[in-house]
């Protein structure tokens, strides 16, 4: 984003009491005040329960009508278990903003050892310039079918086909089919009657970003959200990283880069 779009990027992490990144801390994200002046919010978080003063930065931004990009677990960005005034943040809020809430997935078999989803283009779109079909390590999320539908004016760009499915093995494909949308655009109408562009993908396993198609999808989704799709080259943005990209596998506990401060990323 810094090279292709000339963007200044502010990264906001959950940190411990001395400022070390700790994604296992669910009630804190440092640096959210950057949203006051941001042109784009990119969300990739899971089951947070932020205090009011931090949540307000996110809600004020979304209500401003400025664009939003979301990845994977942001269908369940928040989980408030006891505060009934925020229960709507668990399901209603992500469904309204991104197009769907958390429902289920097809299973994370051999996580990180082999791809679990075949990604296919559904249509031509500027976001998909230079992107070809590819295999993703993300296990397929269910967002449509079996009584569930994407909400709002979602324009589906990519479909995913599950390469192994717990729902297939359990005989539940009537409710949870093997093929589901994995990337789309939509518009979100805020409570202040302002419309914002939203790009969302249910992809986002760390190993997905080793693939240039995924890196290009992320970057070009951001460009579209910013109404800068005319800047996307026919063959897509160059997405070669400046340094070796060696992500940790997905998972909980200590499956992240330890003893790092936000400024080290």
Beta strands, then each sheet from edge to edge (+ up, - down):
strand 1: 40-43
strand 2: 67-71
strand 3: 104-105
strand 4: 117-121
strand 5: 134-136
strand 6: 141-142
strand 7: 155-162
strand 8: 179-189
strand 9: 195-201
sheet 1: 1+ 2+ 9+ 8- 7+ 4- 5+
sheet 2: 3+ 6-
end
